[in-house]
Structure formats: structure tokens, C-alpha cells
Amino acid sequence: MHPSHVALGSGHRDPLGEVTAASRQYLKAIWDASEWASDPVTTKTVAERVGVSPSTASDAVRRLADKGLVTHQRYGAVALSSRGHALAAHVIRRMRLIESFLVRELGYGWHEVHDDADTLANAASDDLIERIDRRLGHPTRDPHGDPIPAADGRVPTPSLRPLATCDTGDTGTVARIADSDPAMLEYFGSVGLTLDSGVTVHAKRPFAGTMRISVTGFAEMELGDVAIRSVWLTAADHG
């Protein structure tokens, strides 16, 4: 998880003006890779998330390190510096507010928003982003349950539990679903596995990498390993 507060400092009306759109993508990729995972972020991970070759990602990370936005040792982990974290939080805030706006105001499905939100986040002015924030009532999470950094850099830090750690008989409320696979999001929506839905674990088969669950108001379903690892519940809601 990321620190709960980062500061962009005074006098930065447009803090992203100092980095290119490509650099923003790398900052976002590093943020996304480290937000819900404990494993170190590598240049290979960054390359996969941005969709470039490892050598291209390595060059980009080196340039970010030269600017003081990331820390990285040769063949070692990549991490956002304090300044890089502040800029990444700004990027993430824009992206997640726009995703929320597209879903709540324009009727997008939660599986459809990523590409358009990515394009709009790079083009929108700070004023537009703040108007969207006010229009939506200052939301603290996006359509997939990921926290939205506040304008002052504070990042909500919800206490969540991966569905993968639940046992047979546990119940909970869905609080986050990973948004990396639009097809999976669309499927989850069709079977009621959405934010704030109630879940009961009926059987867990670690040897097979499967779990049988039910969602309140829907039939039981079998989830495979990838789907299981994509769902998070509120931490207090387990048996």
C-alpha cells in the first residue's frame, strides 16, 4: 500500500507539467503495480503494464531516476520517490475521477472506462478535474473500489482482505475488484459480483485453485485462481 499522504508542494498549479505523458504512464504503472501487492516492482513488471519491451522500460525508469522521481538499482526493485509518489498520486486522482464520472454520469460499464479515461486524464485541465470531483460529491473510491487520492495528496487507505485468504464459511462485502481484465469485469457484473455485494464462501479447494461462492441474490458460482485473486472484501467482514 502507498503512504496515506503525499504533498505536491505550493506553487504547483499544474504539477504534471514537468513530466511528459509517457513519463506519467510509467509513474502510473509503478503505482498500480505496488498499490495492492507486497512483491517488489521490477522493470519487467513495469514493461508488462505499459506494454513495451523490458529494455524500453529500463531506459524510461533510468530517466525517471535521473529526475529523482523513482529509486532503482541495477537489476533491483523500482520504487517511487517522495516526489514521484506525489506526481503519481496526481495522475491516479485524475484517472479515477474520470472513470467515476464516465460510469456515474455517462452510463459507461465499469469494464469500458479504462481507455477513454486514460485519454481524457492526459487532456483534462486541473479545473475540469476539480469540477468533476465536486459534481460527484468528492468520491473516495473509483468504480472498481480503488481509492481516489484527494486534491491535497492524501490517499484513503481502506483495510481490505483478499478473497483468496478467506476460508469455507466466511462471508464478506466486496470492496475492490481488480480492473486489469475488462472481460472478467464484464463477467463479474453479469453474475452480481460487484462493489458492496455480499459474498459467502461455500468451498475452497487450494489444490485446484478454485473457490465456490455465492453472491447475495444470485446463484452459486465457481471461481478460478485469477478471478479469486481479483476480489477484495472489507477486512472486518469474515467469519
MARZA-790470 format. One record per atom (N, C-alpha, C, O): residue number from 1; atom name; x, y, z. Coordinates in steps of 0.02 Angstrom, whole numbers, plus 50000, padded with zeros to 5 digits. Each point is the difference from the previous one (the first is absolute). Example, Ala and Ser with C-alpha at 12.3 -4.5 7.8 and 13.67 -1.06 7.14 Angstrom:
MARZA-790470
i|at|east|north|up
1|N|50660|49716|50390
1|CA|49955|50059|50000
1|C|50045|50060|50000
1|O|50052|49999|50033
2|N|49930|50054|49931
2|CA|50042|50059|50003
2|C|49961|50055|50037
2|O|50025|50055|50008
This chain:
MARZA-790470
i|at|east|north|up
1|N|50042|49940|50000
1|CA|49958|50060|50000
1|C|50044|50062|50000
1|O|50058|49999|50020
2|N|49913|50056|49957
2|CA|50037|50063|49997
2|C|49991|50040|50064
2|O|49952|49989|50037
3|N|50094|50057|49977
3|CA|49992|50044|50058
3|C|49934|50038|49994
3|O|49975|50011|49945
4|N|49996|50008|50112
4|CA|49934|50031|50000
4|C|50002|50073|49979
4|O|49948|50028|49984
5|N|50111|50003|50015
5|CA|50002|50070|49982
5|C|50065|50017|49965
5|O|50054|49983|50023
6|N|49939|50050|49921
6|CA|50058|50027|49964
6|C|49983|50071|49981
6|O|49942|50016|49986
7|N|50108|50027|50012
7|CA|49987|50070|49985
7|C|50033|50020|49935
7|O|50057|49982|49987
8|N|49906|50055|49973
8|CA|50027|50025|49937
8|C|50037|50066|50011
8|O|50037|50022|49956
9|N|49953|50008|50101
9|CA|50035|50062|50014
9|C|49962|50060|49973
9|O|49955|49992|49958
10|N|50062|50066|50066
10|CA|49965|50061|49978
10|C|50028|50023|49934
10|O|50056|49984|49981
11|N|49903|50055|49984
11|CA|50023|50030|49938
11|C|49997|49954|49941
11|O|50029|50015|49947
12|N|49937|49928|50059
12|CA|49996|49953|49944
12|C|49928|49996|49976
12|O|49964|49953|50016
13|N|50015|50096|49945
13|CA|49933|49999|49973
13|C|49992|49939|49954
13|O|49948|49968|50000
14|N|50104|50018|49960
14|CA|49998|49942|49956
14|C|50061|49957|50014
14|O|50049|50005|49963
15|N|49950|49954|50089
15|CA|50059|49961|50020
15|C|50022|49951|49947
15|O|50058|49979|50000
16|N|49897|50002|49954
16|CA|50019|49952|49949
16|C|50034|50033|49940
16|O|50023|49966|49954
17|N|49981|50101|50046
17|CA|50032|50034|49945
17|C|50074|49984|49993
17|O|50029|50009|49947
18|N|50001|49966|50107
18|CA|50072|49986|49999
18|C|50016|49931|49972
18|O|50059|49985|49991
19|N|49891|49973|49996
19|CA|50013|49933|49974
19|C|49959|49989|49936
19|O|49946|50028|49992
20|N|50081|49931|49964
20|CA|49965|49986|49937
20|C|49943|49951|50012
20|O|49996|49968|50053
21|N|49961|50027|49897
21|CA|49945|49952|50005
21|C|50026|49929|50007
21|O|49971|49959|50036
22|N|50084|50026|49930
22|CA|50030|49933|50005
22|C|50025|49987|50071
22|O|49990|49945|50027
23|N|50041|50105|50003
23|CA|50024|49992|50069
23|C|49943|49989|50048
23|O|50006|49962|50048
24|N|49937|50071|49939
24|CA|49942|49990|50043
24|C|49977|49927|49997
24|O|49979|49972|50051
25|N|50024|49998|49890
25|CA|49979|49931|49994
25|C|50045|49954|50042
25|O|49976|49952|50030
26|N|50088|50063|49971
26|CA|50046|49959|50040
26|C|49988|50011|50075
26|O|50002|49952|50039
27|N|49986|50110|49981
27|CA|49986|50013|50070
27|C|49936|49964|50021
27|O|49997|49970|50054
28|N|49953|50032|49903
28|CA|49937|49965|50014
28|C|50010|49925|50005
28|O|49973|49967|50044
29|N|50067|50006|49910
29|CA|50013|49928|49999
29|C|50034|49977|50065
29|O|49983|49948|50027
30|N|50065|50091|49996
30|CA|50035|49983|50062
30|C|49953|50004|50059
30|O|50001|49957|50044
31|N|49957|50095|49957
31|CA|49949|50007|50053
31|C|49954|49939|50000
31|O|49990|49968|50052
32|N|49982|50016|49890
32|CA|49952|49945|49995
32|C|50031|49934|50021
32|O|49968|49959|50033
33|N|50095|50030|49948
33|CA|50033|49937|50015
33|C|50014|49991|50074
33|O|50004|49944|50025
34|N|50003|50111|50011
34|CA|50018|49996|50071
34|C|49942|50013|50047
34|O|50006|49989|50060
35|N|49937|50034|49913
35|CA|49946|50023|50043
35|C|49971|49943|50043
35|O|49988|50010|50060
36|N|50001|49932|49911
36|CA|49968|49945|50036
36|C|50044|49939|50006
36|O|49977|49947|50020
37|N|50086|50059|49962
37|CA|50045|49943|50001
37|C|50059|50014|50046
37|O|50021|50057|50009
38|N|50005|49890|50021
38|CA|50058|50007|50044
38|C|50066|49983|49964
38|O|50054|50016|50025
39|N|49941|49953|49916
39|CA|50060|49982|49963
39|C|50034|50062|49972
39|O|49966|50048|49981
40|N|50100|49952|50016
40|CA|50036|50058|49970
40|C|49980|50009|49927
40|O|49986|49952|49965
41|N|50012|50110|50013
41|CA|49985|50016|49930
41|C|50065|49998|49961
41|O|50049|50033|50019
42|N|49952|49930|49926
42|CA|50059|49995|49958
42|C|49988|50036|49934
42|O|49943|50018|49984
43|N|50110|49993|49979
43|CA|49992|50032|49934
43|C|49960|49954|49954
43|O|49965|50025|49956
44|N|50039|49910|50054
44|CA|49960|49954|49960
44|C|49926|50011|50014
44|O|49959|50000|49954
45|N|50023|50008|50110
45|CA|49931|50014|50018
45|C|49976|50065|49968
45|O|49945|50003|49973
46|N|50097|50048|50031
46|CA|49982|50065|49970
46|C|49990|49992|49925
46|O|49953|50028|49972
47|N|50092|49936|49995
47|CA|49995|49990|49928
47|C|49935|49966|49981
47|O|49967|50020|49952
48|N|50013|49929|50086
48|CA|49938|49965|49986
48|C|49940|50045|50008
48|O|49953|49997|49960
49|N|50048|50046|50090
49|CA|49942|50044|50012
49|C|49995|50056|49949
49|O|49945|50020|49981
50|N|50112|50005|49996
50|CA|49999|50054|49951
50|C|49992|49972|49929
50|O|49976|50035|49955
51|N|50045|49902|50035
51|CA|49995|49970|49934
51|C|50059|50014|49955
51|O|49992|50011|49940
52|N|50068|49989|50091
52|CA|50061|50013|49962
52|C|50050|49945|50015
52|O|49988|49957|50043
53|N|50068|50044|49923
53|CA|50052|49950|50012
53|C|50036|50016|50066
53|O|50000|50058|50022
54|N|50030|49892|50010
54|CA|50037|50012|50062
54|C|50055|50053|49992
54|O|50012|50039|50045
55|N|50022|49961|49897
55|CA|50054|50048|49990
55|C|49972|50071|49996
55|O|50031|50047|50026
56|N|49911|49961|49941
56|CA|49969|50066|49997
56|C|49979|50024|50069
56|O|50010|50058|50017
57|N|49961|49897|50022
57|CA|49979|50017|50068
57|C|50061|50018|50042
57|O|49997|50046|50041
58|N|50057|49917|49951
58|CA|50060|50013|50039
58|C|50028|50069|49985
58|O|50021|50035|50046
59|N|49978|49985|49891
59|CA|50024|50067|49981
59|C|49955|50054|50031
59|O|50024|50050|50025
60|N|49910|49938|49973
60|CA|49953|50048|50028
60|C|50009|50007|50075
60|O|49998|50055|50028
61|N|50010|49888|50006
61|CA|50011|50001|50073
61|C|50064|50038|50017
61|O|50003|50037|50049
62|N|50048|49952|49911
62|CA|50063|50035|50012
62|C|49992|50076|49994
62|O|50028|50038|50039
63|N|49932|49983|49911
63|CA|49988|50072|49992
63|C|49960|50028|50060
63|O|50013|50055|50023
64|N|49939|49906|50001
64|CA|49962|50022|50058
64|C|50045|50004|50062
64|O|49992|50045|50041
65|N|50054|49908|49964
65|CA|50047|50001|50056
65|C|50045|50061|49996
65|O|50016|50031|50051
66|N|50005|49987|49889
66|CA|50042|50060|49991
66|C|49964|50063|50021
66|O|50031|50048|50022
67|N|49902|49952|49972
67|CA|49959|50057|50020
67|C|49981|49998|50074
67|O|49968|50045|50026
68|N|50053|49901|50008
68|CA|49984|49994|50070
68|C|49929|49977|50015
68|O|49975|50010|50055
69|N|49992|49960|49895
69|CA|49931|49979|50009
69|C|49993|49927|50021
69|O|49947|49981|50026
70|N|50104|49979|49963
70|CA|50000|49931|50023
70|C|50068|49982|50028
70|O|50050|50034|49986
71|N|49952|49914|50053
71|CA|50063|49971|50022
71|C|50007|49932|49967
71|O|49952|49962|49996
72|N|50108|50024|49980
72|CA|50010|49937|49964
72|C|50074|49984|49997
72|O|50041|50041|49978
73|N|49976|49899|50043
73|CA|50068|49976|49993
73|C|50001|49947|49945
73|O|49951|49965|49990
74|N|50104|50030|49975
74|CA|50005|49954|49944
74|C|49979|49929|50022
74|O|50025|49973|50049
75|N|49928|49999|49914
75|CA|49971|49934|50013
75|C|49961|49997|50066
75|O|49982|49946|50024
76|N|50004|50113|50005
76|CA|49963|50001|50063
76|C|49929|50025|49990
76|O|49977|50010|49944
77|N|49989|50000|50112
77|CA|49931|50022|49999
77|C|49994|50074|49981
77|O|50047|50039|50008
78|N|49895|49978|49965
78|CA|49984|50069|49983
78|C|49949|50026|50050
78|O|49951|49966|50015
79|N|50060|50094|50011
79|CA|49953|50029|50048
79|C|49993|50075|49987
79|O|50048|50032|49978
80|N|49894|49994|50035
80|CA|49989|50072|49993
80|C|50036|50038|50056
80|O|49996|49979|50058
81|N|50037|50075|49924
81|CA|50028|50044|50052
81|C|49943|50041|50029
81|O|49943|49994|49977
82|N|50072|50046|50073
82|CA|49948|50042|50030
82|C|49968|50045|49948
82|O|49939|50007|49996
83|N|50103|50025|49963
83|CA|49975|50044|49947
83|C|49964|49961|49946
83|O|49947|50021|49976
84|N|50080|49921|50006
84|CA|49968|49958|49950
84|C|49932|49976|50024
84|O|49953|49995|49961
85|N|50043|49989|50103
85|CA|49937|49977|50029
85|C|49948|50056|49997
85|O|49941|49987|49986
86|N|50080|50074|50028
86|CA|49954|50056|49998
86|C|49973|50011|49930
86|O|49940|50012|49991
87|N|50104|49984|49959
87|CA|49978|50009|49931
87|C|49955|49942|49979
87|O|49950|50010|49966
88|N|50068|49929|50053
88|CA|49960|49942|49983
88|C|49930|50005|50031
88|O|49951|49982|49968
89|N|50045|50043|50094
89|CA|49935|50008|50032
89|C|49957|50048|49960
89|O|49939|49991|49995
90|N|50092|50061|49977
90|CA|49963|50048|49959
90|C|49973|49966|49937
90|O|49943|50012|49981
91|N|50099|49947|49988
91|CA|49979|49963|49940
91|C|49942|49953|50017
91|O|49950|49997|49964
92|N|50057|49966|50091
92|CA|49950|49951|50020
92|C|49934|50035|50017
92|O|49946|49975|49984
93|N|50058|50082|50050
93|CA|49939|50037|50018
93|C|49961|50018|49937
93|O|49939|49991|49997
94|N|50095|50036|49953
94|CA|49967|50019|49938
94|C|49967|49940|49967
94|O|49942|50003|49979
95|N|50095|49942|50016
95|CA|49976|49940|49966
95|C|49937|49973|50035
95|O|49951|49984|49968
96|N|50053|50010|50097
96|CA|49945|49968|50037
96|C|49938|50045|50006
96|O|49944|49975|50001
97|N|50066|50090|50001
97|CA|49942|50045|50000
97|C|49965|49997|49932
97|O|49938|50000|49997
98|N|50101|49998|49949
98|CA|49969|49997|49934
98|C|49964|49933|49991
98|O|49946|49998|49971
99|N|50084|49948|50051
99|CA|49966|49935|49997
99|C|49934|50003|50037
99|O|49949|49975|49976
100|N|50051|50055|50083
100|CA|49939|50006|50039
100|C|49948|50041|49964
100|O|49941|49984|50001
101|N|50081|50071|49967
101|CA|49954|50043|49963
101|C|49969|49963|49941
101|O|49940|50005|49988
102|N|50101|49958|49975
102|CA|49975|49963|49942
102|C|49948|49949|50020
102|O|49950|49990|49965
103|N|50061|49976|50091
103|CA|49952|49949|50022
103|C|49937|50031|50029
103|O|49945|49980|49982
104|N|50063|50069|50062
104|CA|49942|50027|50036
104|C|49960|50050|49960
104|O|49939|50004|50008
105|N|50094|50035|49949
105|CA|49965|50053|49964
105|C|49986|49984|49927
105|O|49952|50025|49971
106|N|50089|49933|49998
106|CA|49993|49987|49929
106|C|49980|49929|49984
106|O|49995|49981|49941
107|N|49994|49978|50110
107|CA|49973|49934|49988
107|C|50049|49948|49974
107|O|49979|49948|49975
108|N|50086|50064|50031
108|CA|50049|49949|49980
108|C|49995|49940|50047
108|O|49984|50007|50059
109|N|50031|49934|49914
109|CA|50008|49942|50043
109|C|50069|50004|50033
109|O|50046|50031|49973
110|N|49961|49937|50085
110|CA|50064|50005|50035
110|C|50056|49965|49962
110|O|50059|50010|50015
111|N|49923|49948|49936
111|CA|50050|49965|49960
111|C|50019|50040|49937
111|O|50045|49980|49963
112|N|49922|50077|50026
112|CA|50010|50038|49938
112|C|50041|50064|50009
112|O|50018|50032|49951
113|N|49996|49987|50111
113|CA|50023|50068|50012
113|C|50074|50013|49990
113|O|50021|50057|49989
114|N|50020|49891|50013
114|CA|50072|50012|50007
114|C|50030|50041|49943
114|O|50033|50050|50013
115|N|49957|49929|49925
115|CA|50033|50034|49944
115|C|49979|50073|49994
115|O|50042|50044|49991
116|N|49892|49968|50013
116|CA|49977|50069|49993
116|C|50023|50042|50060
116|O|50018|50059|49991
117|N|49981|49912|50068
117|CA|50022|50038|50059
117|C|50074|50016|49994
117|O|50022|50055|50020
118|N|50017|49899|49954
118|CA|50072|50011|49991
118|C|50012|50059|49953
118|O|50043|50042|50013
119|N|49920|49959|49932
119|CA|50007|50055|49951
119|C|49979|50066|50031
119|O|50035|50050|49993
120|N|49908|49951|50041
120|CA|49974|50062|50028
120|C|50043|50025|50058
120|O|50007|50061|50009
121|N|50022|49894|50029
121|CA|50041|50020|50058
121|C|50061|50040|49978
121|O|50022|50045|50035
122|N|50004|49939|49906
122|CA|50059|50036|49975
122|C|49981|50069|49971
122|O|50041|50045|49997
123|N|49895|49962|49983
123|CA|49980|50061|49966
123|C|49963|50049|50046
123|O|50000|50061|49988
124|N|49969|49914|50065
124|CA|49958|50042|50043
124|C|50041|50050|50040
124|O|50056|49986|50021
125|N|49916|50074|49988
125|CA|50032|50051|50041
125|C|49988|49983|50074
125|O|49955|49962|50017
126|N|50086|50068|50026
126|CA|49989|49991|50072
126|C|49932|50026|50021
126|O|49967|49971|50043
127|N|50011|50083|49926
127|CA|49935|50029|50017
127|C|49943|49951|49984
127|O|49954|49992|50039
128|N|50051|49974|49903
128|CA|49949|49951|49982
128|C|49999|49943|50050
128|O|49947|49977|50020
129|N|50112|50000|49999
129|CA|50004|49944|50048
129|C|49966|50020|50066
129|O|49964|49960|50029
130|N|50049|50101|49994
130|CA|49970|50021|50064
130|C|49924|50010|49993
130|O|49963|49988|50047
131|N|50014|50033|49894
131|CA|49928|50005|49988
131|C|49968|49931|50001
131|O|49945|49991|50027
132|N|50088|49960|49943
132|CA|49975|49931|50001
132|C|49997|49975|50072
132|O|49951|49969|50020
133|N|50101|50045|50019
133|CA|50001|49979|50070
133|C|49941|50029|50038
133|O|49967|49964|50037
134|N|50019|50100|49953
134|CA|49943|50032|50035
134|C|49934|49971|49975
134|O|49955|49987|50040
135|N|50040|50003|49895
135|CA|49938|49973|49971
135|C|49984|49931|50029
135|O|49941|49984|50012
136|N|50110|49976|50001
136|CA|49990|49932|50025
136|C|49995|49997|50076
136|O|49990|49947|50029
137|N|50018|50111|50004
137|CA|49996|50001|50073
137|C|50063|49977|50035
137|O|49997|49972|50054
138|N|50060|50039|49914
138|CA|50065|49983|50029
138|C|50005|49925|50017
138|O|50010|49983|50058
139|N|49985|49974|49893
139|CA|50003|49928|50013
139|C|50069|49979|50025
139|O|50050|50031|49984
140|N|49951|49917|50056
140|CA|50064|49975|50027
140|C|50023|49935|49967
140|O|50054|49976|50015
141|N|49904|49996|49941
141|CA|50021|49940|49964
141|C|49972|50003|49929
141|O|49950|50032|49987
142|N|50084|49933|49968
142|CA|49978|49999|49930
142|C|49951|49942|49989
142|O|49984|49965|50047
143|N|49992|50024|49892
143|CA|49950|49948|49988
143|C|50023|49930|50016
143|O|49959|49954|50006
144|N|50107|50036|50002
144|CA|50026|49933|50015
144|C|50020|49993|50073
144|O|50024|49948|50022
145|N|49967|50106|50017
145|CA|50016|49998|50071
145|C|50069|50026|50018
145|O|50018|50000|50059
146|N|50020|50022|49892
146|CA|50067|50027|50014
146|C|49993|50070|50029
146|O|49958|50039|49977
147|N|50083|49979|50073
147|CA|49994|50066|50032
147|C|50019|50056|49953
147|O|50046|49994|49960
148|N|49919|50062|50046
148|CA|50014|50060|49961
148|C|50039|50049|50043
148|O|49973|50024|50050
149|N|50089|49991|49933
149|CA|50038|50050|50039
149|C|49963|50066|50001
149|O|49969|50021|49951
150|N|50033|50013|50107
150|CA|49968|50065|50007
150|C|50042|50053|49965
150|O|50057|49987|49980
151|N|49914|50073|50013
151|CA|50036|50054|49966
151|C|50064|50019|50036
151|O|50047|50024|49968
152|N|49955|49966|50098
152|CA|50060|50019|50038
152|C|50051|49943|50003
152|O|50050|50005|50035
153|N|49937|49941|49928
153|CA|50047|49945|49998
153|C|49986|49944|50049
153|O|50033|49948|49997
154|N|49919|50061|50047
154|CA|49984|49946|50047
154|C|49967|49942|49963
154|O|49958|50009|49956
155|N|50063|49930|50063
155|CA|49975|49940|49967
155|C|49962|49959|50051
155|O|50030|49977|50049
156|N|49905|50011|49941
156|CA|49963|49957|50046
156|C|50033|49931|50003
156|O|50021|49974|49948
157|N|49982|49997|50110
157|CA|50032|49934|50007
157|C|49950|49951|50031
157|O|50005|49985|50060
158|N|49949|49989|49901
158|CA|49951|49953|50027
158|C|50033|49935|50021
158|O|50048|49977|49969
159|N|49926|49994|50084
159|CA|50026|49936|50024
159|C|49959|49944|49967
159|O|49942|49988|50018
160|N|50089|49978|49934
160|CA|49965|49950|49961
160|C|50033|49932|50008
160|O|50058|49994|50019
161|N|49903|49954|49966
161|CA|50024|49931|50004
161|C|49991|49966|49933
161|O|49945|50000|49973
162|N|50109|49970|49999
162|CA|49992|49964|49936
162|C|49952|49941|50008
162|O|50003|49964|50050
163|N|49954|50027|49902
163|CA|49956|49942|50001
163|C|50040|49935|50005
163|O|49978|49951|50029
164|N|50082|50049|49942
164|CA|50042|49940|50000
164|C|50019|49977|50070
164|O|50017|49942|50009
165|N|49980|50103|50041
165|CA|50018|49981|50068
165|C|49940|49975|50040
165|O|50007|49979|50057
166|N|49933|50024|49913
166|CA|49940|49978|50036
166|C|49996|49924|50001
166|O|50029|49965|49958
167|N|49934|50009|50091
167|CA|49990|49928|50008
167|C|49927|49983|49991
167|O|49957|50044|49998
168|N|50029|49892|49995
168|CA|49932|49976|49994
168|C|49957|50025|50059
168|O|50020|49994|50058
169|N|49923|50035|49926
169|CA|49955|50027|50050
169|C|50008|50074|50012
169|O|49956|50031|50031
170|N|50098|49998|49945
170|CA|50009|50073|50009
170|C|49950|50039|49957
170|O|49980|49977|49946
171|N|50001|50080|50079
171|CA|49957|50046|49962
171|C|50033|50068|49998
171|O|50045|50015|50040
172|N|49935|50026|49914
172|CA|50029|50067|49995
172|C|49964|50044|49950
172|O|49952|49979|49968
173|N|50072|50082|50026
173|CA|49973|50049|49954
173|C|50054|50020|49951
173|O|50055|50018|50021
174|N|49931|49978|49915
174|CA|50049|50017|49949
174|C|50018|50074|50005
174|O|49956|50043|49998
175|N|50109|49972|50007
175|CA|50023|50069|50007
175|C|50046|50021|49943
175|O|50010|50060|49989
176|N|50018|49891|49976
176|CA|50044|50017|49944
176|C|50004|49941|49952
176|O|50000|49942|50021
177|N|50002|50074|49914
177|CA|50011|49949|49949
177|C|50052|50027|49951
177|O|49992|50055|49973
178|N|50061|49907|50016
178|CA|50053|50022|49955
178|C|49971|50014|49931
178|O|49957|49963|49976
179|N|50068|50090|49992
179|CA|49971|50022|49937
179|C|50043|49984|49939
179|O|49991|50030|49947
180|N|50057|49924|50060
180|CA|50047|49988|49946
180|C|49971|49961|49941
180|O|50027|50003|49945
181|N|49917|49962|50066
181|CA|49971|49958|49947
181|C|49927|50020|49988
181|O|49956|49981|50039
182|N|50030|50058|49908
182|CA|49932|50022|49986
182|C|49950|49942|49993
182|O|49943|50005|50021
183|N|50079|49940|49948
183|CA|49955|49943|49990
183|C|49979|49970|50067
183|O|49942|49981|50009
184|N|50105|50016|50037
184|CA|49984|49973|50066
184|C|49952|50048|50037
184|O|49954|49977|50033
185|N|50058|50088|49961
185|CA|49955|50048|50032
185|C|49929|49994|49972
185|O|49951|50002|50037
186|N|50045|49989|49897
186|CA|49934|49993|49969
186|C|49965|49937|50026
186|O|49940|50001|50014
187|N|50098|49945|49993
187|CA|49971|49938|50027
187|C|49978|50010|50072
187|O|49945|49981|50019
188|N|50098|50049|50022
188|CA|49982|50011|50069
188|C|49935|50040|50005
188|O|49957|49985|50041
189|N|50036|50066|49917
189|CA|49940|50040|50001
189|C|49938|49959|49983
189|O|49946|50012|50028
190|N|50062|49940|49926
190|CA|49943|49960|49979
190|C|49976|49951|50053
190|O|49943|49978|49999
191|N|50101|50005|50048
191|CA|49982|49952|50053
191|C|49993|50034|50068
191|O|49997|49967|50051
192|N|50002|50100|49949
192|CA|49987|50037|50061
192|C|50059|50010|50046
192|O|49993|50026|50055
193|N|50067|49955|49922
193|CA|50059|50008|50042
193|C|50028|50071|49989
193|O|50047|50010|49962
194|N|49922|50038|50072
194|CA|50017|50070|49993
194|C|50012|50031|50068
194|O|49991|49968|50052
195|N|50031|50095|49949
195|CA|50013|50033|50063
195|C|49939|49999|50045
195|O|49944|50011|49978
196|N|50069|49977|50086
196|CA|49950|50000|50053
196|C|49953|49940|49999
196|O|49952|49998|50038
197|N|50061|49954|49918
197|CA|49959|49939|50001
197|C|50025|49953|50054
197|O|50059|49998|50016
198|N|49894|49965|50013
198|CA|50017|49952|50053
198|C|50024|49934|49971
198|O|49971|49975|49951
199|N|50081|49996|50078
199|CA|50029|49938|49975
199|C|50005|49949|50056
199|O|50017|50017|50057
200|N|49967|49920|49927
200|CA|50010|49945|50046
200|C|50044|49948|49967
200|O|49988|49981|49942
201|N|50063|49995|50093
201|CA|50045|49949|49974
201|C|49972|49932|50020
201|O|49994|49985|50060
202|N|49989|49973|49891
202|CA|49971|49934|50014
202|C|50052|49944|49998
202|O|49992|49950|50035
203|N|50059|50058|49925
203|CA|50052|49949|49996
203|C|50064|50031|49973
203|O|49999|50040|49953
204|N|50057|49941|50077
204|CA|50065|50024|49978
204|C|50043|49939|49984
204|O|50009|49956|50043
205|N|50019|50043|49897
205|CA|50040|49942|49978
205|C|50069|50026|49978
205|O|50012|50008|49941
206|N|50032|50004|50107
206|CA|50066|50027|49983
206|C|50039|49956|49952
206|O|50038|50026|49958
207|N|49954|49908|50047
207|CA|50037|49955|49956
207|C|49979|50008|49927
207|O|50039|49984|49955
208|N|49900|50039|50034
208|CA|49975|50010|49932
208|C|50000|50074|49980
208|O|49988|50016|49942
209|N|50024|50028|50106
209|CA|49999|50071|49986
209|C|49931|50027|49986
209|O|49992|50047|49961
210|N|49957|49923|50070
210|CA|49931|50021|49988
210|C|49965|50015|50066
210|O|50022|49980|50054
211|N|49923|50056|49941
211|CA|49959|50017|50058
211|C|49927|50005|49976
211|O|49985|50030|49949
212|N|49970|49941|50090
212|CA|49929|50005|49985
212|C|49969|50050|50047
212|O|50004|49994|50061
213|N|49965|50058|49910
213|CA|49971|50053|50040
213|C|49928|50013|49977
213|O|49979|49976|49947
214|N|49985|50063|50092
214|CA|49936|50026|49978
214|C|49999|50074|50014
214|O|50030|50024|50048
215|N|49934|50013|49910
215|CA|49990|50071|50009
215|C|49927|50011|50017
215|O|49956|49970|49970
216|N|50031|50072|50079
216|CA|49931|50012|50022
216|C|49954|50014|49941
216|O|50012|50047|49961
217|N|49936|49913|50032
217|CA|49952|50009|49946
217|C|50017|49965|49936
217|O|49963|50005|49951
218|N|50094|49960|50047
218|CA|50021|49965|49940
218|C|50018|49927|50017
218|O|50010|49983|50058
219|N|49994|49976|49890
219|CA|50017|49929|50009
219|C|50073|49991|50020
219|O|50041|50045|49990
220|N|49975|49897|50037
220|CA|50069|49984|50015
220|C|50041|49997|49936
220|O|49975|49986|49946
221|N|50090|50028|50061
221|CA|50045|49999|49942
221|C|50068|49974|50021
221|O|50019|50004|50059
222|N|50017|49969|49893
222|CA|50068|49976|50012
222|C|50049|50050|49971
222|O|49994|50020|49942
223|N|50054|50001|50098
223|CA|50051|50047|49977
223|C|50068|49965|49995
223|O|50017|49960|50043
224|N|50020|50057|49905
224|CA|50068|49976|49993
224|C|50049|50046|50034
224|O|49981|50051|50029
225|N|50083|49930|49969
225|CA|50051|50035|50038
225|C|50005|50074|49981
225|O|50004|50043|50045
226|N|49996|49973|49891
226|CA|50008|50070|49979
226|C|49942|50042|50025
226|O|50010|50055|50025
227|N|49929|49919|49969
227|CA|49941|50036|50024
227|C|50002|50008|50076
227|O|49983|50054|50026
228|N|50036|49894|50009
228|CA|50003|50003|50073
228|C|50048|50055|50023
228|O|49984|50038|50045
229|N|50074|49966|49922
229|CA|50050|50049|50020
229|C|49982|50072|49979
229|O|50037|50047|50015
230|N|49908|49960|49950
230|CA|49979|50067|49977
230|C|49949|50032|50045
230|O|49981|50058|49990
231|N|49996|49906|50061
231|CA|49946|50025|50043
231|C|50025|50012|50071
231|O|50037|49959|50028
232|N|49943|50098|50001
232|CA|50018|50018|50068
232|C|49937|50017|50039
232|O|49953|50029|49973
233|N|50047|49952|50091
233|CA|49942|50012|50043
233|C|50019|50049|50056
233|O|50058|50009|50015
234|N|49891|50022|50015
234|CA|50013|50041|50058
234|C|50030|49956|50054
234|O|49977|49945|50012
235|N|50075|50079|50020
235|CA|50040|49959|50045
235|C|49961|49972|50059
235|O|50015|49946|50024
236|N|49936|50091|50000
236|CA|49963|49979|50060
236|C|49948|49947|49985
236|O|49973|49970|50046
237|N|50012|50019|49889
237|CA|49945|49956|49982
237|C|50023|49930|49986
237|O|49998|49978|49942
238|N|50025|49986|50107
238|CA|50015|49930|49990
238|C|49985|49961|50063
238|O|49999|50026|50055
239|N|49988|49909|49934
239|CA|49979|49960|50056
239|C|50057|49979|50044
239|O|49990|49965|50050
